[in-house]
């Protein structure tokens, strides 16, 4: 094929903010599918995979991680400006992640528990989702995301169609795989009825209640579920803590936890600082 007739591949960029890299690894876990993707798109930026970098603009940007520093704020504005489509991947990018627990306590409370000199840290008082700062074209939930849902999103964008990704609850996945309801059995406090599908009900399948890593499902009635679980012997503090994990700042989960118990009570009083313990 001559240079004049060469097909110009769309460019794909993957960006990391405050996160654990698990969602980026989900893309690498595609393995054979990833090879096919690289034949269809040009990976312009993906530091988890390569040091190579191609300047923008980019057709698709996948963004992992929450916004937790002033530098993050400036950088996400640059990514948005350079991207035709911006897709957030994972709980951190979509809702602020587990690091959004800082939003429920006094500024600096958590660093003081860990670091002898937290005054050297430079971070915002809150951890916020990408959508709080720029327009987002599509959000893919999960902690981590499902790699095949990610593949569907990439293929859909290349084909200029809307991605087909489940928005129903984990309960439907349990039914599909024949898993007996743990909540009905009374064995576990389970967030399956209010959590978005995507994990194939992994935790319930091994006897562990769902703890909401894919965030709230569409139309989630968290108050109704927590009232039912309370009537079956589960304590308010236990349920509030269950809601305050990977998607603690998701509005449905945040409001559900707040309605149960005052948030600072569920997190517990901050222990002594590291300097005091030393």
N, C-alpha and C positions, 0 to 999 in steps of 0.2 A: 504493500500500500504506500503510495507516495505521500510526501509531506502535505501536498495540497488536498488530498482526500482523507487524511487521517481524522478519525473521530475524536472530538474533544470531549474527554470524560468530565462529568461533574466533579467538583471538589468537595471533600468531606474533611472537616476539622473536629477534633475532640479536645475539649478544654477541661482542666481540673481546677476546682476552687477548694473550699474546705470540705474534705471528704476522706474516705479511707481507700479509694481507688477500686473498690469492689465492683462498681458498675462498669468501669472501664475494662476490668478483667472479664466481665460477662461478654463484652464484644470480642475479646481475644479468645474466649472459650468457644466461640462459634467454630473455630478451626477450619474444617473444609469449606463451610459457607463463607468464612472470611476471605478465603482465597478467591472465591467467585466474586465477592464484593469488590476486591481490589482490581478485578478485571473490568468492573462496571464503573467504578469511581476512582478518582485519584485522591489518596489520603494525603492531605496537605499539611496537617499538623496533628500529631498523636504521640506525645512524649512517653507514654507508657509502652509504646511499641518501637519508636524510632526517633533519632535525633534530627532527622531531616525536617525541614520547615519550608513551606512555600507561602509567600505573602498572599494576603487576601486580595479581593473579596472571595468568600466561600459560598458554595451553593447550600450546604447543610452544615450546621455546627451542632454538635452534641455537647451539652454542658453538664458536668457532674459537680456537685458540691454546692454548699450554701455560701452566702455572702456574709463574711465575718470581720473584714478589715476595710479600711479606707481604700487600700490598694485593690481589693476585690471589687469595690464599687466602681472605681475608674476602669478596671479591666473589663468588667461585664458590659459596660457601655461601649467599649471599643469592639468587643466580640459581636454585640448586636449590630453595630454600624456596618461591620464587615460581612454579615451573614444574611443570605436570602431567607433561609429557614433556620430558626433557633429552636432546638428540642432539648428540654431538660430531662435528664435521666437519673432516676433514683429519688429516694426520700429526702436526701439533703437538699438537692436542687429544687424539688417540688414543694417541700414544706419547712425546710430549715434543718431537718435531721435531728439526731439525738443531741447534737450540740445546741439545739434551740432550748434545751432545759435551762440554759443561762437566762432565757427571757423571763423565767418565773421567780428568780431570786434577785437579791441586791447586786448591782454591778460589782464585779470583782470577787464575788463570794467563792466561786469554784476555783479560780487560779490560786487563791490564798490557801486552799486545801492542799494544793499539789506543789507549788513552787515556793522556795525560800525567799525569793525576791520577785514577786509578781509585778512590781513596779516597772520592771524591764520589758514587760509584755505590751504590745500595742495591738489592741483589738477593739471592735465595736462592742457596745453593751449587749447587743442582740445578735442572734443568728437568724437571717431571713432568707426566704426562698428567692430564686432568681426573678420570679414574676413580680416581686415587690419593687424591682428596679428597672426592668425593661419588659417590653412585650415579648411573650413566649408563644410560639406557633403550635407547640404540642408538648404535653407533659407525659412522661412515661414513669409510672410509679414502681415502688419496690425497694427493698433493702436486703440484697441487691435486686436489680431489675431481672426479669426473665430474658434470657438471651434471644429466645425465639420471638418474643414480643418486640425486642429491639430490631431484629431482622425484618419483621413485618413493617415497622415504622420506616426503616431505610428504604425498603422496596416500594412502599406506598408513595414516599416522597419522590422517588425516581420515576414512578409511573404517574405522578400528578393526580393521586387519588387519596381519599381519606383512609388512614390506617384502621384496620379492623382489630381492635383490642378490647378485651372483655371489660365491662364496667359493673357487672353483677357481683354478688358477694361470694365469699369463700364457701358458704353453705352449698351452693350449687355444685362446686367442685367436689365437696364431700359426697354429695348424692351420686355424682357421676362415677366416682371410684368405689362406691359402696362402703364408705366409712360411716360407722355408727356415730350419731351425734353425741359428743362428749358432754355438752351442756345438759342435754336431756338425761344422760346417765348420771349427771351430778358429779362427775369425776374432776371437772376442771372448769375454771372461769374462762370462757372462750369468746373472742371478739369476731369469730367467723361471720355472724349475721350482719355485721356492719363494716366488714373489711373487704376491699376490692380483691377480686380474683386475680390470679397470675402465678401463684406458687404451686398450683395443683394440690392444694390442701395438704402440703407436706407435713406440717406439725401435727394436725389432727390424725393423720394416717399412722403416726407412731405414738398416739396416746397423749399428745401434748396440746393443750388448747392454743388456738390462734392468738397471737399477740400483736396483730395489726401491722405487719411490716409493709404491706402494700397500701396502707392508708385507707381512709373512709371510702366505702362504695357509694355509688349514686343513690341519693335518697336515704342515706343511713339514718336510722332513728336510734341514736346512741342512748338517749335517756330511757327509752322503752326497754332496751336490752339490759342496761344497768339496774333498772328497777326489778326486772325479772331475776337477774342474777342475785340481787340483794335478797329477794324473797326465797332464794334457795341457799342462803347461808353464807354468801360471800361478803366480806367486810367492805365498807366504803373505801377505806384506805387502799386495800388490795386492788379494787377495781380502778381507782384513780391512778395508781401506779402503773397498772396494765395499759392505761390509755396514754401514759406519759413515757413513751419509749421512742421509737424511731420517727414517729410522726406526731410528737407531742404538741407541735404548734399548728397542726392541721385544724382548721376551725371547728369541725364536728367533734374531734377528739378533745381539743382544748376546752370547749364549752362543756362537754360531757364530764370531764374531770373536775372542772370548776364547780359544776352543779352538785358533785358528790361531796367534796371536802375542800376547804380553803387550800389553794395550791401549795403554799409554803409548808403547810402541815404535811402534805403527802410527800414532799421532798425531804422533810425532816430538817431540823435545825442544823445549820452548817457546823461541822466539827471545828476544833481548834485549827489554826493555820499551821502550816508545816514548821514555821519558825518557832511557834509555841510548843509544838510537839518535840522539837529538838532541844 
